[in-house]
Amino acid sequence: MTDKIHDLGAGFWNIRGSFRIGGVLNIGTQCSLIQLNSGKFIFG
């Protein structure tokens, strides 16, 4: 899996990346970034 940022529109992004167990098994990982109306962001 390559590290990518997906713009889902309306101030919402999904970030996906690699996460390897033992350097061999890639189970992947993800998180979201949300921009609030105030201009601040939530990362989780």
Secondary structure by P-SEA (a helix, b strand, c coil): ccbbbbbccccbbbbbbbbbccccccccccbbbbbccccccccc
